[in-house]
Amino acid sequence: MERKIFGTDGVRGVANVYPIDGETAMRLGRAAAHIFKRGADRRHRIVIGKDTRLSGYLLEFALASGICSMGVDVTFVGPLPTPGIAFITKGLRADAGIVISASHNPYMDNGIKFFGPEGYKLPDQVEREIEELVLTGKIDDIRPTAEEVGSAFRQEDAVGRYVSYLKTAFSNHHDLEGVRMVIDAGHGATYRVAPLVFSELGAETIVINDAPDGTNINDGCGSTQPEGMREAVKAYRADFGVAFDGDGDRVIMADERGELVDGDHCLAIAALAMQRDGSLRDDTVVATVMSNLGLEVCMREHQIRLMRTQVGDRYVVEEMVKGGYNLGGEQSGHVIFRDWNTTGDGVLTALRIIDICRGQERPLSELSAVMDDYPQVIRNVVVKSKPAIDGLDGVGESIRDAEATLGDRGRVLVRYSGTEPKARVMVEGEDDTTVARLADQIAGRLAEAIG
């Protein structure tokens, strides 16, 4: 069945507009409850958490209504990072977890994504099952009554549990005494968790963008707009800077000079450290097709295999689980340390990278320099539809011309966004001018065809 609700990371759109409206959320809750209550004859439970968007209230109660109507209990954890909700879901032995968040999108958007009982995002097949139940009404007649109706509870200590767990990812042999760091919470889900974690480990913290009001999430701040964090690092002469996105599953760091350190560089730093101590399984790192060519070159130089997947951290995780690998991620700052968590975790990633710096007694700038970025240009084209790219007039020809120009010293990737009405053009190569020219040519052809 063609996917009509789910995208690359759950269901996403403008809040209170289909499919991110109360009616559809209730049906999603009913469908999820029906699927996850299969099995043992006992009370079943689904965890619901969210980021700091105003529309989170609308959606969490609609979801809970649908879940309870199917005879399944609900546990609310309130604003908590996406990886924290995955952790709580597994820790409480719940049947599933639901995150209400549109990640790095502006506040007027929202989304709904699901985790299974082990804390992993759902495979495509299960999302299709949920979607089919929502669209066909097959379970409309299932109506438990009396004591069979579900109840709702609030988990008051969710933040404390998650903070205590995160600190286990930092070595007992190190602390953050004498470390000054800037934390940009993006007015999102990390606004309580991140300052607690780093300060409890001994760091002097300068916290910015930690006053969410329901409408300021990701507004000129956070991992997608880290300039304020960079400037604060330089102004306060901090050792590290960290900027999180709205739901806290990604991080962009800054070194002591205020230079940005993205997900690819975090992967390179972690991979070499883990290879050194023998913990990098099968000497393999999993990344996506968007990761910079420089990461591939760096890994090859150190005899580490780089596997690539399609865009989306859940596809990275699926490949990691399939192959038994324990390090993977995306350039955007989703990094998965599977020895500690089941999904990308911005705070945990920052802890692991800082721990490596402390253990090697080297600044982040020095460790980050192990990888050289190849010039990479990304152009986003707003589109009115998403037909097959190869069939668009002039687009396929432009792509082939660019690939011929770059040869084996560059890459071209053109794809549609799974969460926005956009086509993304990525071109990499050795020369900035050539890369920009080729990307502009392809983007121009896309705009003419479907812009």
N, C-alpha and C positions, 0 to 999 in steps of 0.2 A: 504494500500500500504506500502510495506517495505520502511523504511527510508533509502535513499541513499545519501543524502546531509547533512541533519541536524543531529547533535549529541545532547549531553545533554545540550549544551549551544550555540545554533546557529550553524553556519557553520564554520568549522575550518580546517586548514591545512597549508601546506607550501605555502607562498605567490608566486603568478604567476604560480602556478601549480594547475590543477583542483582539487577541485572546487573553490579554492581561486584565480581564474584568472580573468582578465578583462572581458572576454566574459561571464563567468557565473555570475559575479557580475552585469553586465548590465541586464542579464535575471532575476536575483533576484530582481533588482530594478523595472523592468517592472511588474513582478508578484506581488510584494508588492503594487505597485501603483494601479494595477487593483483591488486588494482585498480591499484596504483601501479607495478608492475613491467612494465606494458604499454609497448611501444615498442621502443627500441633494444636490440640484442643485446649486453648488457654486464652487469657486476655492478651490482645495485641496492642502495640504502641508505636506511634510515629512521632519523631521529634520535629518541631518546627522552629527555625531561627530566621533571622533577617538582618539586613543592614539598617542604615539610619534614614531611609527615605520615608517621606510622609505617607506614601501609599502602602507602606508595609502593614499598617493597621488593617486597612481594607482587605488585603489579600490573606493575611494570617488567619483572620476570623472566618473568612469564606472557606479557606482550605480546611480549617478545623471543623466547621459545620459539616462539610462533606465527609470528612473522615469519621467523625462521631456518628453520622447517620448510617454508617456501614458497620457500626459495632466495634470500632477501633478507638482506643484511647489516644489522646494527644498530650505531648509534653512541650510546653513553650519554654524557650531559653532566651528569648529577646534578642537584642542586637549582639551579634557574635560573629567573628570571621567565619567564612565558609569552611576552612579546615577545622575550626573549633567545633562546628556543628557535626562534621564528619566524625571527629574524635568523640564527642558526646554520644552520638548515635551508636557507635561501637561500644563505648564504655558502659552505656545503660542497657546494652543488649536489646536495643529497640529493633523493630522490624524494618524501619526505613528512616531516613532523615530528609527534610525538605528545607531548602534555602530560598528565601525570598530576596532576590538581589538582581540588579542589572550590572553588577561589577563596576567597570570604569565608565559606564554611560551616565549622562546627566540625570538629575533627580526625577524629571518627569517620566522617565522610563522605569520599568521594573521587570523582573523575571522570576521564574520558578524553576528550580532544578532539584533533582532527586539523588539521594544516595541510598545504596542498598545496606543491609545489616552489617556488612564488614567495613563500611565507610567509603566504598568506591562508587563513583558515578555510574549510572546505569548504562549498559550496552544499548546499541541501537534497537535491538530486538525487543527489549522490555519497554523502551520508550514508545515503540510502535504499538505494543499491546495497550499501553495506557491511552495513547491517542485514539486507537480504534474504539475503546470503551467510551471515551468522551464523545466521539462523533456519531456512534451508532445507537447509543442508548440501550445497549444490551443488558445493563444492570439497573435500569430505572425501576424495576419492580422489586428489587431487593431492599426491604425496609424492616430492619430489626426494630423491635418495640420493647417497652418496659425496661427490665434490667439489662437487656442486650444492647441498649444504646451506649455509645462510647462516652467517656468522661474526659475532662481536660484538667491538666495540672501545670504548675509553673516550677521549673527547676531553678531554685534561687541561687545555687552555688556553682552555676555553669562557668562563669568567668573565672572563679577561683580554681576550679578543677583544671581548666585549660591552661591557666598561667602556671600552675604547679607542674603540669606535664611539659610545657614548653621548656622550662628551665632544665629538664633532664637532657635536652639536646645540647647543652653547653657543658664542656668538660669539667669534672670535679677538680681538676688540677689548675684551672684558671678562674679568674673572676674579672670584673670590669672596673675594679678600683683604679682611679686615676684616668679613666677613659671619659672623654666628653663626646656626646653624640647628639645629633639633631634628629628628631622624629617628626615626620609629616604624616599625620593620620588621615589626611584627605577628608576630614569631617565624616569618616566612614566607620566601618565596623571594628576597626582596631583602636578606636579612640580611648578605650579603657585598658585593653589588654596590653598593647605595646609599651606604654609608659611603665606599667607595673612590672613587666618582665625585665626590662633593662635596668630600671632603678633598683629592683630587688637583687639583681646581680652585681650592684655596686656602681653602675655608671652615673655620671652627672648628665642629666637629660634636659635638653631644650626642646620642648614639645610645641609644635605649631599645628594649626588646623585641627583642633581637637574639641570643637564646640558645635556639634551637629545640631541643626534646627529643622531638619526634615527636607530642606531645599538647597543646602549648600554643599552636599556631597559631591566630590570631584570638581568643584567649581574653582578653576584656576589653581588647583593644587593636586597633591597625590602623585602616584606613579606615572600618570600620563602627562603631567605638567609639573615636573620636579624642579623648576627654576628657583622657586622660593626656598626649597630645601637646600639647593646648591649655594645660594647666596647666604643663607643662615650658617652653613658650614664654614664658609670663608669669614663671615663677620664674627663668629664666636670662636674661630680657630679650633673647630671640632676635629676629632679623629675620624669620625664616621658620620654619614648621613643616611637615613633610610626614609623612603617615601612609599606608602602603601596605596593600593587602589581601594575602591569603595567597599569591597567585600573581603579584603585582606588576604587574598590568595596569591598575590604577586607583590614583588618589591623591586624598586630601582634604588640602588645604593649610590653614594658619593664617597670618594676617597678624601684624604685629608687636604687635598688641594681644591676640592669642590668639583672634581671631574667625575662624570657619571660612570657607573659600572652596571651594565645591564645583565639580563639573564644569561646571555651567552658567556660573558666573562665570569659570572658566578659559576656556571657549569664547568668552565675550564679550570678555575681555581680549585673547585671541589674535586674534580676528576683527578687532577695531579696529586692532591693531598691524599685522596683515598687510594690511588694507585700506590703511593709511597708506603702507606701503612697496611696495604694488603686487603683493604675492605671493598675495593671496587670490583663488583662481581663480573667475572668474565672479561675484565678490562673493556667494558662497553658502556657507552653513554647513549641515551635515546633523546633525540631532539626532533624538531619539525622541519619541514621544507623551508620555513622562513628563517632559520638560524643562519647567521653569517658564514660565508665561506671560510673566513678566518678561523672559526671554531673547528671546522673540518680539517684544515691544514694543521692547526695546533695539535689536535688529537692524533692525526696521522704521524706527526713528528715524534710523538711519545708512545707510539705503538698502542694506541687506544682506538677501538672501533667506534665510529659514530653511525648510529642507525637513525634514519629519518622517517617521520610519519606525516600524515596530513595535519593541517593546522587544527589545534585544539588540545588542551592539556589532557583531556580524557583519553584521546587516542595515544598520547605518549604513555599514560599510565597503563592502558590496555596492552601495549607492546612490552612494557616493563614487566607486567604480571605474566604475560605469555612466555617471556624469555628468562624470567627470574632475575632481572636486572634491578639495581637499587639506586640509580641516579639518572635523572632525565629532566627535561624542561623546555621552556620556550624563551626566545629572545625578549619577550615582553615582561619577563620577570616571574613567570610561573616556574618554580623549580621544585621538583619532587625528590625528596630524600625518603625513599620508601622504607628505610629502616626505622623511620620515626612517624611518618604519616602517609595517608593513602591518596593525598591530593596535593596540589600546590599550596604552599604555606609561606606567606611573606615574612612573618616574624621568625619562623623557624629557619628559613633560608638566611636571613640576616644573622641570626645566632650562629649558624654553622660557619658562615664566611668569617665573621669576627673571631670565632673560636680558632679557626685556622691561622688567622693573622696573629693572634696572641700566642698560639703554640709555636709558630715559626719565628716570632719576634720580628716580624717584617710589616711595613705599612701596606695598606690596601693598594696603594698606587703601584708598588713594586710587584705584588702578586698579580694584579690585573694586567700588567704589561706582558705576561706570558703569551697573550693572544693579541695579534694585530688584526684590526678590522679591515676587511676589504671594503672599498667604496660601495655603498648600497643606497639606492634611491627607491622610495616607495611613493607611489602616486595613488590617491583614492579618487575614484570617479563615481559620483552619485548617478545611479541608474534607475530607470523606470520599470525594468523587467530584467530577468536573469536567464536568457536563452543560452544555448550551448555556445561557448566562446569561439570555438573553431569555425562555426558556421556564420559568424558575423562578417559582413563585407569589409575587407581590408584589414581586419584585426589579425587573423591568422597569418596573413602575409607579413605584417609588421613584426609579429613575434618571431617568425622564421628568419627574417632579415636580421633582427637583433641577435638571435642565436648564432647565425653565421658570422656576424661581426665579432662576437665575443669568443667564439671557438671554445676551447677547453679551459679558458682562463676567466670564465664568468658564468652567470646563470640568469635565466629569465623565468619568472613565475607570475602567472596571471590567474586570479581566482576571484570568486564572489565571496563577500563577507557572509558568514552564517548568522550574524546578529543585526546587520544594518543593510539598507538598500544601497550597497556600494560594491564596486569592483575594485580590487587591489592589484596594482601593477608593481612588481618588485624586480629590479635589475641590479645585478652585482657585476663588478669587473675591476680591473686594475687602474682605470683612468676615470676620475670624477666627471670630467666633461662629457666623455663618451657615454657613460652610464646614465647621466641626466638626460642627454639628448635622446637616447633610445627609449627611456622610460616615458618621456614627454610625447614621443611619436606614437607609442602604443596607447597611452592614455587619451591622446587626441582622437585616435581612430575609434576607441571605445565610446568616447563622448559623442562623436558623430553618429555612431550606430544606435546607441541605446541610452545616451545621457539625457 
